[in-house]
């Protein structure tokens, strides 16, 4: 029996909320209907995906595996719908994702010069969705900052750049020529610790392996507001720090932190000619501007 994508979407909502009531509200359906659909999915898969009692809802091992596999499957289905809709309208389009601080203007201009009839779009991404936009079809290629999950992607290196600590202007380290990771270990990092694994390792050792606090921020601007307010510090690439300058924060190089790697990524199974052409254009352009 084929897997029903609608039931998979219902499952993912419950798995993310771990609450049938909240998931039903999110899906705009009645809770009894949602419960019946989840039971039907379990029957089709011949596996229990949730353990549920009056106080909690938890994923079973089978449920955790299903969640891991369902997300990319649903993203692929979304991408398929987007590309088919564009083809049906006769639209020749190409969309490029890019992270804050990265300028892709030169490469975009070269592509549009070669193909003036091509409708080239841009989508600004974040740490959370820089590869998600590829899997769900919002972008054909994405200029990403590592680390990313490379599964299902082709990832081509473009350039590397230093990273800096962003501190409140009156921070004890703000006037330093450079700092070390160890100098920042007892600070509240506003990045996802997974984006700065070197800090995570040093800080975890300092805290005897206890969990590190983290609250996600969707934009550089939001991080900088919290840095300026004294909530914590951030680690960002040099180009991003130069793009977002303000008098109430200071940027200090981190001497022992490896550079950030910037790459071009796309879905490995895509065979679109513009993807490969843009990859060549972007590689040559970034080689020139970072030389």
N, C-alpha and C positions, 0 to 999 in steps of 0.2 A: 504494500500500500504506500502511495506517495505521501510525503509529509505535507500537511496543510500549513501554508505560510501564515495564515490568519491565526491559527492556534499557536504557532511559534511566537508571533507577536504578543499574544496574550500571555504566553509563558514568560517571555522576557520581561514584560511589565511586572508580573508578580515576583519574578526572581530579583528584580532590581528594587522593588518596594518592600519585599518580604512581608506583604500585608495585602490580603485579597481586597479589602475595602478601598484602600488607597489606589491599588492597581485598577479596580473597576472605575473609580472616579477619573483616573488618568485616561482610561480607554473610552469613557463615556458610555459604559454599558452597565447593566444591573449586575450586582455581585453574584446572584444565583446563576445567571447565564455564564459568567466567567468561571465559576466553579465547575459547571457542567462541561465547559470546553476543555478545562485542564484535565478533568477525569477522562474525557474522550481521547485527549492526547496521550495520556498515560496508557490507556487501553491500546491505542494504535502502536505505541512504542514498546508495549509490554514491559514497562518499567515505571516504578514510582519515582516522581521527580521532586515531590515536596513531602516533608513530614510536618503535619499541621495539628495543633491542639488549640485550646481556647485562648492561650496567651501568646503563641508565637507561630511563625511559619519559617521553616528552614529548608534549604536545599539538601537533597540526598546526594551521594556521590554521582549517581546517574544524572541528577539535575544539574550539578556543577559542570559535568561534561557537556550536557545539552546546551547550557548557557554559553560555554566557550565556543561551541560549534554554531549555535544559532545566530549569534551576532554577525559574523561575517557572511553567513548565508542570506540573512535579511538585507544586509548592506548591498550584496550583489544583486538581489532582486530589485532594490531601489535604483541601483545604477542601470540595470537593464531597462526599467521603465523610463528613466530620464533619457537614455540614449535613443530608445525607440521613438519616444515622443518628438525628439529633435529631428530624427530622420523622417518621420511622418510629415513634419512641417516643412521639410526641404531645407532645413537650416544647417549650414556648414559652420560649426562653431568649435572653439577650442578654449578650455578654461584652465588657468594656471593658479595654483594655490601658492601663497608665500607667507613666511613668518615675519613678525615685526622686526624692523631694522634692516631687512634685506631688500635691496632695490633691484627690480627685474626689468626696469624700463628699457634698457639697451637691447636685451634679448627679445623683448616683446616687439620693439620697433623693427628689429631685423626680421622677425617672423612675419609681421604684417606687411613689410616691404616686399617680401618674397611672395606673399599670398594676400593681396589686397581684398579679395572677396571673402576671406576667412574672418568670421566674427570672433575676435579674441576677447575673452573675459578674464577678470582677475577676482580672486576671493582671498581675503585676509584670513589667515588661520591662527590657531593658538596651540599651545603645547598639547591640549586635550584632543584636538580634532585635525592635526596636521596630516595624518594619514587616513583618518576617517573619511575625509572629503574625497579620497581616491576610491575607497571601497564602496561608498554609496553613490558615486558618480557625479558628485558636485564639481569635481575637478578632474582633468585628464592627466595632469602632472602636478607635483607639489614640491616646492623648494622647502626642504625640511631641515630641522636641526636634530642631530643625533643626541641621545639614543632614541630609536623608534623600533617597533616590532617589525622585522623585515619579512615576516611570513607572507607569501603571496605577492611580494613586491620585487621590482628591479630597482636597485638603489645605486646611483652613480655619484661619486664624490665630485664636488665643485671647488670648495676651498675650506681653509681652516682659519679661525680667528681667536685671539685671546678672550678670556672672560674676566670680568671685573666684579668686585663687591660694590653694591650700592648701599650707602649708609646715610643716616640722617646727618645733616651738615655739621652738627655739634657732637657727633659720635667720637668716642675716645680714639678711634683709628682713622678718622676722616683725614687727618693731615699727613698720613704716612705716604712714602713713595710707593710702597707695596706692602702686602700682608701675606701671611701663610694661611692655609686651610685651618691649621690648629688654632690660629688667632680667632677664628670665627666659630669654633666648635660649640661654644656655650651660648651662641646667639640664637634667636628665633628665626629660622630660615623661612621666608615666605614662598619659596619655590616648592614644587613637588620634589621631595628628597630623591626620587628616582631620576630627576634631571641633573642632579649633582651628586652622583654616587660617592665621590671622593669625600665630600662633606659628611654624607650620611654615615660612612664607615668611621670617621674620626669622632663624630658626635655620638654615635652609638657606643663607642668604646668609653668615652667620657661619662656617659650615662649608664654604664654597666649593662648595655644591651636593652635598656627599657625602650618602649615605643616612642618615636619622635613625633611631637605634635605637628600637625599640618592642616592648614585650611586653604582650600584651593581658590585661586584668583584667575579670572578669565582673561585678563588683559595686563599688559605692562603698566598702563596708566593706573590701574587699580593697585598693583604692587607698589608703585612709586608713592601713591597717596599714603599707604600704610607705612612705608619707610619714613616718609617725611613726618608722620605722626608719631614715630618712635615705636611702632608695633613690632618691628623686626628689620631684618636685612634681606637683600635679594642678591642673587648671582646671575648676571646677564652677560651676553656677548658684547664685545667692545663696540661693534657697529650699532647695536641697540642703545647702548649708553650714550653714544654720540648723537643719536637721533632724538632721544628723549632727555634733553638737558633742562634743569631747573635749579634755582639758587638754593633751595632748602635740602638738597641731597648732594652727596659727594660720591665720586666714582674712584675706587682704588684698585689697581692691578693686583691679581692674586698670583704670586710668583711661582707656586708649586702646583698650580691647577692646569691640567692639559688643555689645549685649545679646543674650542667647540668645532665640530665638523658639520659643514653644511653640504647637503646632497640634494640631487634631484631624484625623485621617486615616482614610480607609476606602477600600475597593476601589471604583474608579469605576463599575464595571459593576453594583454591588449596588443594588437598588431597594427595599430593605427600609424600610418606614415607620418602625420604631423608630430606624433610623440617622439619618434626617433629623430626627426629633423630638428625639433626644438631642443632635444638633448644635446645634439651636436652644436647648435647655436649657443646654448647656455654654457656649455663647457668652454667653448672658445671665448665667449664674452667675459665670463668670470676669470678665466686665465689672464685676460688682458687687464682687467680693472684691479685685480689683486696682485699683479706681478710686482 
